[in-house]
Amino acid sequence: MNEKLSVIIPVYNAEKYLDRCVLSVLRQTYRNLEIILVDDGSTDNSSQMCDTWSERDQRIKVIHKKNEGPGVARNTGLDTIGGVCNVCR
């Protein structure tokens, strides 16, 4: 059985690093994954970049929210994963 892997990436003003980060996940050999980009109220181009990534690859989901910090952003991502996370909580 090939279980789905969820990768949660908190994003805050990360336009310089976002493409490299997403590409590094997409280049993995494991294909049954979803990438959840949690835009934590970015004030640079990160928000638009997240939307562009989700348009390019159906495995990428984007959540836009107000800035509350990386911990809240990660928890927001956990709340949206497709299954139950037995390790995270």
C-alpha positions, 0 to 999 in steps of 0.5 A, spaced: 500 500 500 502 506 497 500 511 503 499 519 501 505 523 505 503 530 507 508 535 507 506 542 510 510 548 509 509 554 513 510 560 508 512 567 510 515 572 506 519 567 503 519 569 496 527 568 495 526 561 497 519 558 496 521 555 489 527 552 491 523 549 497 517 546 493 522 544 487 526 540 493 519 536 495 517 535 488 523 532 486 523 526 491 522 519 488 516 518 492 510 521 488 504 519 492 504 526 496 500 532 497 504 539 499 500 544 503 503 551 503 500 555 508 501 562 507 501 566 513 500 573 511 506 574 507 507 581 505 512 580 499 510 575 493 510 569 496 502 569 496 502 569 489 507 564 488 504 559 492 497 560 488 502 559 481 505 553 484 498 550 486 496 551 479 502 548 476 501 541 480 494 538 483 498 535 489 499 542 491 494 546 496 494 553 498 491 556 505 492 563 506 491 566 513 493 572 517 500 572 520 500 568 527 506 565 527 509 558 524 506 554 529 499 556 528 501 555 520 503 548 521 497 546 526 493 549 520 496 545 515 495 539 520 488 540 520 487 540 513 491 533 511 487 528 508 488 523 513 489 522 521 496 524 523 498 518 528 505 522 529 504 529 530 499 530 535 
